[in-house]
Amino acid sequence: MNPPNFDSPLENLLALTADLRSPEGCPWDKEQTHLSVIPHLLEETYEVVDTIEQGDDNHLKEELGDLLFQITFHSQLAKERGAFSFQDVANDVFQKLVYRHPHVYGNKDGIDSGEQVLTQWDQLKQKEKEKKGKTDSDRSILAGIPKALPAIQRSEKIQSKVTKQGFDWPTVSGVFEKFQEEIKELDTELQTKGSLSSKKLPYDERVEDELGDLFFLLVNLSRKLSIDPETCLRRANEKFETRFRIVEDLVSETGKTLKDHSLEELDLFWDQAKLQLKNKVSNHKNPDGNVKDQSDKNLDR
């Protein structure tokens, strides 16, 4: 068959998606279901995030296209079942966004900050549920938070919900003090399981519980510090990876492998990597002392 050739790029994409699922289409695409392509949807979403953080517009355009195809593909699957179409998806989100932005498409009185917008958003969202009869048995304010969210993001969502109801520490110091308390509780549990000088301790459910409390509190502390925990951890991963790749290069110059060096020697390479990156950041500063590029600034941490 010939590829679609409409005037509208979106019509072409929708027609192509239908072609791939047609009897004469692609064998792989015809085998897929909503569930089977979830990994691809997640992967494309994270690739979009990655390109945004890199500031690469050309790559971002490509990745947004890949993500858009995931949406058209799921819409095509639903259309085949007689559930809904891509047009239904677009219309639903259009109507919802108009309804949830009355300060843009209606009365603007009293809405002049992002915080007020979010409060109004939650109120309108609740009214939508009641109007559609979505008042099921679960009336908790935590209802509706997707369980499939990554744990850090779900933790943040939970804490954000309860905070709006006043269930929160009044100050940053309260969270930090609780964090110190939880560290002591974890230490107490660990002391009963074996020596901390051991290379690795066996799994223990109570230790897992205490460690989980620490993770949860770290997310809470991040929120109190106006830091997105997911972004924070990604940047920490990036910083470690950048330094470790330099360590690998330094080790390679010795003609040996990582395992041929002692931990003390590897620590020295690590310090060299930190110094290299620090010098790189210094060389990339503007005359006023500001870092030219945000990615360089991350390496100086």
N, C-alpha and C positions, 0 to 999 in steps of 0.2 A: 504494500500500500504506500501511497505518497504521504509525506508528512503534512500536517495541517497548515493551511496558508490563509488565515484570516487577517484582517487588518489589526485586530487587537491581540497583543502578546498574551494576555490572560486567556482569551478564547483559544489561542493556539495551545497553551499549556493544558487547559482543561480537556481539549479534544485529544491531545497526545496521551494524557493519562487514561482516557477512555479507550484509546487504541491499544495501549499496553495491556489492558485487561480484557480486550475483545478476544473472540475465538482465534483470530489470526494474529494475536498479539504476542507478547513475550512470555515464554513458558514460566520463567521465574516470577514475574509480576502476577501472573494468573494464579499462582499457588499461594499468594500472601493473604493474610488476614489482618485485622486491626491489631491483634496480639502479636503476631509474628514480626511486625515492623516496628514495634515499640523501641527495640534497641537502636534502630536507625533514626527514629525521631529524637531520641535522647542524644545520640551522637551528633546529629546535625545541630541541635540546640546548643550543645557545649562548644561546637566549632564556631558558631556565631559569636558566642561570648568571648572565645579566644581571639578572634579577629578584631572585635571591638576593643579589647584590651591592648592589642598590638597597634591599633590606630591605622590599620591597612584597609583603606577604602575599597580598592579594587578586589581584594580578597573578600571583604565584607559583602560586597555586591554578589559575589559568587555564592557565598555561604547562605545569604538570605534567600537566594534562589533555590538552593537545595532544601532549605527549611520550608519554603513555600510549596515545593513539590510534595513534601510530606503531608501538608495540609490538603492539597488537591487530591492526593492519593487516598487519604482517609475519607474525604468527602465522596470520592468515586465509589469506594467500598460501601458507604452508607447509601448512596443513590441506588446501587444495584440491589440493595435489600429493601428499597422503598422507604427508607427511614428519613433521609433529608438529602439535600444537594449542596453544592458549594455556594450557590446563590442564597440558600437558606442560612448557611453559616455566616455569610457576609452581612445579610440583612439583620440577623439576630444581634450580632455584635454592634452594628450601626445603631439599631434602636436602643440597645442597652446603654451605649456610650452617650447618646443624646439625653436619655433619661437621667443618667448619673452625672450629667454636667449642666444642671439647671442654671448655674452661675455663669455659664457661657451662652446657652441657648434660651435663657429665661431671665429670672430675677437675680441680679448680681448682689443684692443687698446682703451685707453681713459676711460675705466670703471674700477675704483678702489675704489669706495665708494658706500654705500647703497643708498645715495641720487641720485647719477648718474644712478643707476639701476632703481630707481622709475621713474625718468624723462624719461629714454629710454622706460620703460614699458608703460607709458601713450602714448608716440609717436607711438609705435608699435601697441598699442590697437586701436588708431585712424586710423592707416593705415589698420588694419584688417576690421574695420567697412566700410571704403571706398571701400575696395576690394570686400566685400560681398554686397555692395550696400545698406548698412544700413545708408544712408544719408537722413533720413526722414526730415520732416518739422521742427522738434525741433533740432536746431543747437546749442542750449545753451550748455556751458561746464558743466552744471548741469544735462543735459539729461542722463538718464541711472542709476541715483542713485535710488535704490529700495525704493519705498514708504512704503513697509512693514517692513523696518528696524526699530528697536527700535528708539525712538525719539532722544536719546542722540547720538547714533551711526550715525544716518542720519545727525544730526547737524554737527557732526565732519567731515563727508564726504563732506558736502556742504562747510564748511570752508576750508577744505584741498584743494578742487578744486579751489576756488577763490583765495586762497593764492598763488597758483602756477602761477596765472596771475598777481600777484603784488598787489591784492586788500587786504591789510592787514595793521595793525598797525606796524610801524617800530620797536617799543619797547614794552616790557611788561608793562611799566608804562602807555602807551596809553590805553591799554585794562583795566587796573586797574582804571584809572581815569574815563573811560566811565562807568565802573561798579558802581562807586560811584555816578555818575550822574543818572544812571538808578534807583538806590536805592532811591534817592531823588524824582524822578518822581513817583515811586510806592508809596512812603510815601505821596506825594501830593494827589494822587488819593484816598488813603485810608482815609485821613483826611476828604474828602468830603462825605464818605460813612457812617460814624458813628464812634463811639468811639473805639479806639484800645484796650481799656480795656474790650471790649465785649469778651465773650468766643468764639464767632464765628460770622463772618460777612456773609451776604448773597452773593450769586454769583453776580459778576458784570463783564461784558465783557471787559471793559476798564482796570480793575484791572488784569484780566487774560492776556491781551495784555502786560501790563507792567511786570508782573511776567514772562511771556514767554521770554521777552527781557533779563531778568536777567538769566534765565536758559541758553539761547543761549550764553550770554556773559561768563557764567561760563565754558561752553565747550570751548570757545575761550581762556579763561585764562588758562584752563588746558593744551590746546595745546601749548600755549606759555611757560608753565612751564615744558614741556616735560612729562606730566602726562596723562595717558589714563583716560578719565573721567568715562567710564563705570567701569573700574577696581577700580578707586578711590571711586566711590559710593558703589560698592559691598563691599569694605573693610570697609567703614563707616557703612554699614548695619551689617557686621559681628561683628564689634567692639561693636555696640549698643546691638546686640542680645546677645553677650557673657556677657556683663555687666548686662543686664536685667535678664538673667537667674540666675546670682548670686544674684541679688536683690530678685528674687522669692524664692531662697533657704533661704536667710536671713529672709525674711518675714515668710516663712513656719516655721522657728525655733521659732517664737513668738507665734505660734498657732493661728494666725489670717490670714485674707486674705489681698490682696493688698488694697482693698476698705476700709478695717477697719482702715487703717493708713492715716494720713494727708499727704499732698504733702510735707510738711517740713520733716516729718519722712522718707518718701520715698527718699527724696534728701539725707538724711544722709546715708541710705542704699546704695544709688548710690555711694556716696563718699567712703564707705567701699569697694564696689565692685572694684572701680578704684584702691584703695590701695592694695587690694588682687592681682590684676593682675599686678600691678607695682612690688610688691614683688616677684611674680612668675617669671617675666622677669629677675629681678636681680639675682634670684637663678639659672637661666638657662644661665647665661653669661659665656663665656670662660674666662680663666685667662687674656686674653688681653682686656677684656671688651666688646667683640662683642657678639651679641645675637646668640645663637646656631641655633635657628630655626626661619625662616621668619615669621611663623604664630604667634610665641610669640612676635616678634617685633611689629606686627600689634596691639597687645593688649596694648602696652605701649603708644599708641598715645593719 
